[in-house]
Amino acid sequence: MKQVEESYKAFLAECHAKNLQRHLCDVEPVTAAKIRVKGQLFVNFASNDYLGLAHHPAVIEASSQYAKDYGAGSSASRLVTGNSHQFTEIEEKLAALKGAEAALIMASGYQANGAVLEALFDKRILKAAPHVVADRLNHASMHFGCKAAGVRQFRYHHLDAAQCREKLEQAEPGAPKFILTETVFSMDGDVAPIKDLVGMASAYDACLIADDAHGFGVLGKGGRGLAEGADITIGTFSKAMGSFGAYVAGSRGVIDYLIQRCGGLIYSTALPPATLGAISAAIDLLPGLDEARAKVASHAARFRQEMQALGLGTGKSETQIVPLIVGKAEAALALSNSLRDKGFWVTAIRPPTVPEGTSRLRVAFSAAHSDDEVADLIAVIKSAREHIDLEQTEAG
Ligand SMILES: Cc1ncc(COP(=O)(O)O)c(C=O)c1O
């Protein structure tokens, strides 16, 4: 034990020296837009609760009622006795909403990507090693799924459909082909060229898998997300849907296959009733939330415009996620701290979560933010700009 402890300590010292050490911080949620930390109230611009559903009365009510009616836990995996009828009801609603033949609820987005990709890329079932072409900025959980399956990824430059095509063309004859992308990239707020990828998947007989974690609920017609045309969509209920859990949507065959082969479904306890209640209520609310979706979009558009006028880069963001790319980790931390001093919580994102030299503040907008809160955030950044050296990079 002593030997391994020394290695971990050395790693921690290195993180500390590079300003890259991460800390857990106790947070008390107060409303959909506010948190309290160490007794101080902050406007929260770091949350993924884009529609404020985590605090929506109907979602909370359904969650509490399901716990009262069905208990605190599901007691077993879905293949044992954990598969309450609410799973089937939600999966049917979800499949109809996504225009898919079937859907399957999973424990979390991270777990879904890890476990589902591992099962889909199984070369014993596919009878050949799969050729997996992936956007290089895909989420860590997608890399984890590829690693778990033992597949090599052929990575294309971020959003570069032409290079995706080149990488597809490098497949060995007969190799089963996959394209792997997020729809909305979680750290950049930019959007994958889904239509091009759908066309390419069809032309090359590849299976397009899209992670719609940050699209579902908040973007697309009726909040249906941006994965239209993908063969398999993986999404979460933990962001715009306000609670927890994830899903896979696709053909009946793919879902039936996953029920046989997906370890994360088979060997893990089913989601608890309270979570199913929250998911079900949020899905029912989605069609009526156009106004909330428009409000999020307008907050983000206003912020981007103001930052650009200040000469601050917001990358290619076109969604509710707006990166303020400042370059060095120290600059991102200094800006985040100076916003905290003024009552705004915006997280600094540093390597390895984002590439070296592109440290940033990730500003996430919610329908729960007021126009005044957005205006105040802009004003505070304007004033911080005057005393912090914000090295702008090309990425910015
Ligand atoms: C693109 C993407 N996929 C998956 C996940 C993981 O989802 P969850 O938080 O439900 O585990 C995230 C969350 O950060 C994400 O941004």
Ligand as a Chemical Component Dictionary entry (heavy atoms), coordinates in Angstrom:
data_LIG
# 
_chem_comp.id                   LIG 
_chem_comp.type                 NON-POLYMER 
_chem_comp.pdbx_formal_charge   0 
_chem_comp.three_letter_code    LIG 
# 
loop_
_chem_comp_atom.comp_id 
_chem_comp_atom.atom_id 
_chem_comp_atom.alt_atom_id 
_chem_comp_atom.type_symbol 
_chem_comp_atom.charge 
_chem_comp_atom.model_Cartn_x 
_chem_comp_atom.model_Cartn_y 
_chem_comp_atom.model_Cartn_z 
_chem_comp_atom.pdbx_ordinal 
LIG C1 C1 C 0 -21.874 14.309 -23.971 1  
LIG C2 C2 C 0 -22.084 13.646 -22.655 2  
LIG N1 N1 N 0 -22.364 12.333 -22.616 3  
LIG C3 C3 C 0 -22.565 11.697 -21.454 4  
LIG C4 C4 C 0 -22.476 12.356 -20.250 5  
LIG C5 C5 C 0 -22.677 11.614 -18.975 6  
LIG O1 O1 O 0 -24.007 11.736 -18.571 7  
LIG P1 P1 P 0 -24.408 11.507 -17.051 8  
LIG O2 O2 O 0 -24.086 12.771 -16.343 9  
LIG O3 O3 O 0 -25.874 11.215 -17.108 10 
LIG O4 O4 O 0 -23.606 10.364 -16.539 11 
LIG C6 C6 C 0 -22.213 13.724 -20.235 12 
LIG C7 C7 C 0 -22.166 14.439 -18.941 13 
LIG O5 O5 O 0 -21.348 15.188 -18.621 14 
LIG C8 C8 C 0 -21.989 14.392 -21.461 15 
LIG O6 O6 O 0 -21.674 15.690 -21.481 16 
# 
loop_
_chem_comp_bond.comp_id 
_chem_comp_bond.atom_id_1 
_chem_comp_bond.atom_id_2 
_chem_comp_bond.value_order 
_chem_comp_bond.pdbx_ordinal 
LIG C1 C2 SING 1  
LIG C2 N1 SING 2  
LIG C2 C8 DOUB 3  
LIG N1 C3 DOUB 4  
LIG C3 C4 SING 5  
LIG C4 C5 SING 6  
LIG C4 C6 DOUB 7  
LIG C5 O1 SING 8  
LIG O1 P1 SING 9  
LIG P1 O2 DOUB 10 
LIG P1 O3 SING 11 
LIG P1 O4 SING 12 
LIG C6 C7 SING 13 
LIG C6 C8 SING 14 
LIG C7 O5 DOUB 15 
LIG C8 O6 SING 16 
# 
